[in-house]
Amino acid sequence: MSELIGIDECENLTVKQVQDLYRRYVSRSQVNLMTSFGFGRELVERAEGAWIWTRDGRRILDVTGGVGVLNHGHNHPRILEARRRFAERRRMEVHKAFFSPYVAALSHNVAELLPGDLNISYFPNSGAEANEGAVKMAYKYHGGRRNTILRADISFHGKTLGAGSLTGSAENSFRFPGLPGIVVYPYGDLAAVRAAVDAARTPDGKCDVYAIMVEPYSASSMRSWSETDLYELRRLCDAQDIMLIFDEVYTGWGKTGSLFYFMRHPDLVPDLLVYSKSLGGGKASISGYTARESIFRKAYDRLSDVILHSTTYYGFGEETVTAIEAINVVVEDDYPGRARQIERILRPGLENIQKRHPDAVGRVAGTGSLWGVFLIGGPKVLDLAAKLAPGFSGDPQFRTKLITLSVIADLYREHGIVSYYSPNADNPLVVAPTLAIEPDDVEYFLESLDKTLAKGLPRLLGGFVREKVGSRWSTGS
């Protein structure tokens, strides 16, 4: 047996050594993908706030927001301190024979912040687990007598078998088995939802829909349900006794300018709310789903059902104490207000960039600290992308992705900015910085994006393919 790698040795591995270990023990294709697009060639030394420092001394502005995880930024001092205290005091992580004060306090705090009778919470590890738990409760609420669940064509609820089957995303390129009885409706289309509900009937003519999955704001496509339609959706679910599930895994905890996106609409209350990502303060893997009290009582609140839904790592001590502190920071530092301040810079800045580069930017859309820049390129640029990557010429979305990736690569190489694109819907370049970002850093991003687009998409695209991809795609391999 070869020697095991210790922590000290691990932290001194070179980029080449790390890539080699990935190829041998993680994924060769992941190494090929990341290095092709200009990333994965440096190792990070440390990170703080909106900034990352690589081992070679480069300072990188992170406008990804950790894909929803880093509302608090990298290594928020209060989050670090809460975890340090927990460890130093030798607190117990988890034990099913003892009640956890951390679970009790976290559940209380969530209930205090959410509207209506959203009072009963459960805290697993990931957003996918939380979505599956919410769906499971909705199914149990109806005692297994209903068998249909509705989800949108554009949606992201996770990558497990169950949550993955409820996800409408281009990332799902392989069809796995999933939940039965799924009916797909066009995102934000209330008439289509009504029609699907009317069509789903039990043999005796009763409603067969047990739940409707809804993202009030789609972080994949920067689209949202209208206020009027969300209220109508609530009335429809009330009339048919359907469980309305809001997924705010990405958009929760202040990201969109309100604590949760749906809370900007007074008296709008789902039956179950799902959240995760920044609940862990950028340090803990924790999610949650919160149910209206009457829903939970009917579904689970009897001795025979107490352990129908449980998991070993539910309410893990360090994760829950981290979440308590993360939520307190969100409230005390007014993260929804911070998101609105960021929007006051990003909205006009991105709209101005669209006006300055109409041949490159089709539109911009977003809210709070979550924005998308939709690059278009035009027929000539798309044709160029097809010529540079002929192996993918039959996929028009790939050409759009390639254009967006060329902009992302230039931002990283020339301006020290790391960003990402959404692989769903129209593949926007996503601008979603931490809520701890400084106004000057937002301005720096806008200036850098303007300079990058000023080079012209053909030049960016040609340079990206030549430098980052080389002959890999041109050979069709």
Secondary structure in CASP SS format (residue, H / E / C, confidence):
PFRMAT SS
TARGET T0000
AUTHOR 0000-0000-0000
METHOD secondary structure of the structure
MODEL  1
M C 1.00
S C 1.00
E C 1.00
L C 1.00
I C 1.00
G C 1.00
I H 1.00
D H 1.00
E H 1.00
C H 1.00
E C 1.00
N C 1.00
L C 1.00
T C 1.00
V H 1.00
K H 1.00
Q H 1.00
V H 1.00
Q H 1.00
D H 1.00
L H 1.00
Y H 1.00
R H 1.00
R H 1.00
Y H 1.00
V C 1.00
S C 1.00
R H 1.00
S H 1.00
Q H 1.00
V H 1.00
N H 1.00
L H 1.00
M H 1.00
T H 1.00
S H 1.00
F C 1.00
G C 1.00
F C 1.00
G C 1.00
R C 1.00
E C 1.00
L C 1.00
V E 1.00
E E 1.00
R E 1.00
A E 1.00
E E 1.00
G E 1.00
A C 1.00
W E 1.00
I E 1.00
W E 1.00
T E 1.00
R C 1.00
D C 1.00
G C 1.00
R C 1.00
R E 1.00
I E 1.00
L E 1.00
D E 1.00
V C 1.00
T C 1.00
G H 1.00
G H 1.00
V H 1.00
G H 1.00
V C 1.00
L C 1.00
N C 1.00
H C 1.00
G C 1.00
H E 1.00
N C 1.00
H C 1.00
P H 1.00
R H 1.00
I H 1.00
L H 1.00
E H 1.00
A H 1.00
R H 1.00
R H 1.00
R H 1.00
F H 1.00
A H 1.00
E H 1.00
R C 1.00
R C 1.00
R C 1.00
M C 1.00
E C 1.00
V C 1.00
H C 1.00
K C 1.00
A C 1.00
F C 1.00
F C 1.00
S C 1.00
P H 1.00
Y H 1.00
V H 1.00
A H 1.00
A H 1.00
L H 1.00
S H 1.00
H H 1.00
N H 1.00
V H 1.00
A H 1.00
E H 1.00
L H 1.00
L C 1.00
P C 1.00
G C 1.00
D C 1.00
L E 1.00
N E 1.00
I E 1.00
S E 1.00
Y E 1.00
F C 1.00
P C 1.00
N C 1.00
S C 1.00
G H 1.00
A H 1.00
E H 1.00
A H 1.00
N H 1.00
E H 1.00
G H 1.00
A H 1.00
V H 1.00
K H 1.00
M H 1.00
A H 1.00
Y H 1.00
K H 1.00
Y H 1.00
H C 1.00
G C 1.00
G C 1.00
R C 1.00
R C 1.00
N C 1.00
T E 1.00
I E 1.00
L E 1.00
R E 1.00
A E 1.00
D C 1.00
I C 1.00
S C 1.00
F C 1.00
H C 1.00
G C 1.00
K C 1.00
T C 1.00
L H 1.00
G H 1.00
A H 1.00
G H 1.00
S H 1.00
L C 1.00
T C 1.00
G C 1.00
S C 1.00
A C 1.00
E C 1.00
N C 1.00
S C 1.00
F C 1.00
R C 1.00
F C 1.00
P C 1.00
G C 1.00
L C 1.00
P C 1.00
G C 1.00
I E 1.00
V E 1.00
V E 1.00
Y E 1.00
P C 1.00
Y C 1.00
G C 1.00
D C 1.00
L H 1.00
A H 1.00
A H 1.00
V H 1.00
R H 1.00
A H 1.00
A H 1.00
V H 1.00
D H 1.00
A H 1.00
A C 1.00
R E 1.00
T C 1.00
P C 1.00
D C 1.00
G C 1.00
K C 1.00
C E 1.00
D C 1.00
V E 1.00
Y E 1.00
A E 1.00
I E 1.00
M E 1.00
V E 1.00
E C 1.00
P C 1.00
Y E 1.00
S E 1.00
A C 1.00
S C 1.00
S C 1.00
M C 1.00
R E 1.00
S E 1.00
W C 1.00
S C 1.00
E H 1.00
T H 1.00
D H 1.00
L H 1.00
Y H 1.00
E H 1.00
L H 1.00
R H 1.00
R H 1.00
L H 1.00
C H 1.00
D H 1.00
A H 1.00
Q H 1.00
D C 1.00
I C 1.00
M E 1.00
L E 1.00
I E 1.00
F E 1.00
D E 1.00
E C 1.00
V C 1.00
Y C 1.00
T C 1.00
G C 1.00
W C 1.00
G C 1.00
K C 1.00
T C 1.00
G C 1.00
S C 1.00
L C 1.00
F C 1.00
Y H 1.00
F H 1.00
M H 1.00
R H 1.00
H C 1.00
P C 1.00
D C 1.00
L C 1.00
V C 1.00
P C 1.00
D C 1.00
L E 1.00
L E 1.00
V E 1.00
Y E 1.00
S C 1.00
K H 1.00
S H 1.00
L H 1.00
G H 1.00
G C 1.00
G C 1.00
K C 1.00
A C 1.00
S C 1.00
I C 1.00
S C 1.00
G E 1.00
Y E 1.00
T E 1.00
A E 1.00
R E 1.00
E H 1.00
S H 1.00
I H 1.00
F H 1.00
R H 1.00
K H 1.00
A H 1.00
Y H 1.00
D C 1.00
R C 1.00
L H 1.00
S H 1.00
D H 1.00
V C 1.00
I C 1.00
L C 1.00
H C 1.00
S C 1.00
T C 1.00
T C 1.00
Y C 1.00
Y C 1.00
G C 1.00
F C 1.00
G H 1.00
E H 1.00
E H 1.00
T H 1.00
V H 1.00
T H 1.00
A H 1.00
I H 1.00
E H 1.00
A H 1.00
I H 1.00
N H 1.00
V H 1.00
V H 1.00
V H 1.00
E H 1.00
D C 1.00
D C 1.00
Y H 1.00
P H 1.00
G H 1.00
R H 1.00
A H 1.00
R H 1.00
Q H 1.00
I H 1.00
E H 1.00
R H 1.00
I H 1.00
L H 1.00
R H 1.00
P H 1.00
G H 1.00
L H 1.00
E H 1.00
N H 1.00
I H 1.00
Q H 1.00
K H 1.00
R H 1.00
H C 1.00
P C 1.00
D C 1.00
A C 1.00
V E 1.00
G E 1.00
R E 1.00
V E 1.00
A E 1.00
G E 1.00
T E 1.00
G C 1.00
S C 1.00
L E 1.00
W E 1.00
G E 1.00
V E 1.00
F E 1.00
L E 1.00
I C 1.00
G C 1.00
G H 1.00
P H 1.00
K H 1.00
V H 1.00
L H 1.00
D H 1.00
L H 1.00
A H 1.00
A H 1.00
K H 1.00
L H 1.00
A C 1.00
P H 1.00
G H 1.00
F H 1.00
S C 1.00
G C 1.00
D C 1.00
P H 1.00
Q H 1.00
F H 1.00
R H 1.00
T H 1.00
K H 1.00
L H 1.00
I H 1.00
T H 1.00
L H 1.00
S H 1.00
V H 1.00
I H 1.00
A H 1.00
D H 1.00
L H 1.00
Y H 1.00
R H 1.00
E H 1.00
H H 1.00
G C 1.00
I E 1.00
V E 1.00
S C 1.00
Y E 1.00
Y E 1.00
S C 1.00
P C 1.00
N C 1.00
A C 1.00
D C 1.00
N C 1.00
P C 1.00
L E 1.00
V E 1.00
V E 1.00
A C 1.00
P C 1.00
T C 1.00
L C 1.00
A C 1.00
I C 1.00
E C 1.00
P H 1.00
D H 1.00
D H 1.00
V H 1.00
E H 1.00
Y H 1.00
F H 1.00
L H 1.00
E H 1.00
S H 1.00
L H 1.00
D H 1.00
K H 1.00
T H 1.00
L H 1.00
A H 1.00
K C 1.00
G C 1.00
L H 1.00
P H 1.00
R H 1.00
L H 1.00
L H 1.00
G H 1.00
G H 1.00
F H 1.00
V H 1.00
R H 1.00
E H 1.00
K H 1.00
V H 1.00
G C 1.00
S C 1.00
R C 1.00
W C 1.00
S C 1.00
T C 1.00
G C 1.00
S C 1.00
END
